[in-house]
Amino acid sequence: MRFDILTIFPEVSHGYFNESIIKRAQKKKLVEIKIWDLRKFSRDKHKKVDDKPYGGGPGMVLKIEPIAKALESILKLRRRTSKSKTSDVLIVLLSASGKQFNSKMAANFAKKYKRIIMICGHYEGVDERIKKVVLDLGFRISDLSIGHYVLTGGELPAMVIVDAVSRHILGVLGTGESLEEKRYGVGVPSYTRPEIFNKKYRVPKVLLSGDHKKIEAWRLKKARRFRDNYRRQK
């Protein structure tokens, strides 16, 4: 799986991607991550990538030219170096107004696509015409958000998506059993040594019983309770 991230802040993601599981996945060549600096695709002599919005209003909007030029460059390179089909590529526009990304989508992306290209919005967003450019290039584009809130830019969502999708790629986590959501779903409490902390904080007795059926039932019950609470909050 390859991830391409288009951003005006290319240094933001390096620290995260060079640690822990994602770093190991890259070393094993299970995951490839390329970060593109949009300023390098600007035709402006000052490398300007944003401008005031038409119609007035506060803030700045990312210009269409550097994004379009970056996409064209990436996709031309893809055609020369890859045998993957157009349908194997997803282009994502990270936006607070996009469809909310979730675990099911992460699993589907890992199965369906060989490459995900993410455009990190910033300021007041991205020139809307980039969607038509992508379609004219013969690719599909999805607006995605990681939650019902507004962030300063799309860099954090891009990292979240890389992490969430990578976990579903065979070999990234070491064993299939590492995928908690496949076993019970999220929300199951975890405990480890010591058995007793500060003389009063104890590990639940069922986890010390050695009775695997009871432990399984306890974990399933906790997972169901988490899902029920989550649905009520929505």
Residue pairs with C-beta under 8 A, 6 or more apart in sequence:
1 30
1 31
1 32
1 110
1 113
1 114
1 115
1 116
1 165
1 166
1 169
2 31
2 32
2 33
2 34
2 114
2 115
2 116
3 31
3 32
3 33
3 34
3 115
3 116
3 117
3 118
3 158
3 161
3 162
3 165
4 34
4 35
4 36
4 74
4 115
4 116
4 117
4 118
5 13
5 33
5 34
5 35
5 36
5 118
5 120
5 155
5 158
5 162
6 36
6 38
6 67
6 70
6 71
6 117
6 118
6 119
6 120
7 13
7 35
7 36
7 37
7 38
7 120
7 153
7 154
7 155
7 158
8 37
8 38
8 39
8 49
8 50
8 62
8 120
8 122
8 153
9 120
9 122
9 153
9 155
10 35
10 36
10 37
12 155
13 33
13 35
13 155
13 158
13 159
14 35
16 22
16 159
17 23
17 26
17 33
17 159
17 162
21 166
21 167
21 172
21 173
22 31
22 33
22 162
22 163
22 166
24 172
25 31
25 166
25 169
25 171
25 172
26 32
26 33
28 171
28 172
30 166
30 169
30 170
30 171
30 172
31 162
31 166
31 169
31 172
33 162
36 70
36 74
38 49
38 62
38 66
38 67
38 70
39 47
39 49
39 66
40 47
41 65
41 66
41 67
41 69
41 70
41 73
42 48
42 49
42 63
42 65
42 66
43 65
43 66
43 69
48 63
49 62
49 63
49 66
50 60
50 61
50 62
50 63
50 122
50 123
51 60
51 61
51 63
52 60
52 61
53 59
53 60
53 61
53 124
57 124
58 124
59 123
59 124
60 123
60 124
61 123
61 124
61 125
61 126
61 127
62 121
62 122
62 123
62 125
62 126
62 127
63 127
64 126
64 127
64 129
64 130
64 133
67 119
67 126
67 127
67 130
67 133
68 130
68 133
71 91
71 117
71 130
71 133
71 134
71 137
72 137
74 117
75 89
75 137
75 139
78 84
78 89
78 115
82 114
82 115
84 114
84 115
86 138
86 139
88 112
88 113
88 114
88 115
89 113
89 114
89 115
89 116
89 117
89 139
90 109
90 112
90 113
90 115
90 116
90 117
90 139
90 140
90 141
90 142
91 116
91 117
91 118
91 119
91 134
91 139
91 140
91 141
91 142
92 116
92 117
92 118
92 119
92 141
92 142
92 143
92 144
92 161
93 119
93 121
93 126
93 130
93 131
93 141
93 142
93 143
93 144
94 118
94 119
94 120
94 121
94 144
94 145
94 154
94 157
94 158
95 121
95 125
95 126
95 143
95 144
95 145
95 154
96 145
96 149
96 150
96 151
97 143
97 145
98 142
98 143
98 144
98 145
99 142
99 143
99 144
99 145
100 144
100 145
100 146
100 147
100 148
101 144
101 145
101 146
101 157
101 160
101 161
101 164
103 164
103 181
103 186
106 161
106 164
106 165
106 167
106 168
107 168
109 116
109 161
109 165
109 168
110 165
110 166
110 168
110 169
111 168
116 161
116 165
118 154
118 157
118 158
118 161
119 126
119 130
119 154
120 153
120 154
120 155
120 157
120 158
121 153
121 154
122 152
122 153
122 154
131 141
134 140
134 141
135 141
144 157
144 161
145 157
146 156
146 157
146 160
146 161
151 157
166 172
167 173
167 179
168 179
170 176
173 179
176 182
177 183
180 186
180 188
183 219
184 219
184 220
184 222
184 223
185 223
185 226
185 227
186 223
186 226
187 222
187 223
187 225
187 226
187 227
187 230
188 219
188 222
188 223
188 226
189 222
191 203
191 204
191 207
195 202
195 203
195 208
196 202
196 203
204 218
206 214
206 215
206 218
207 215
207 218
209 215
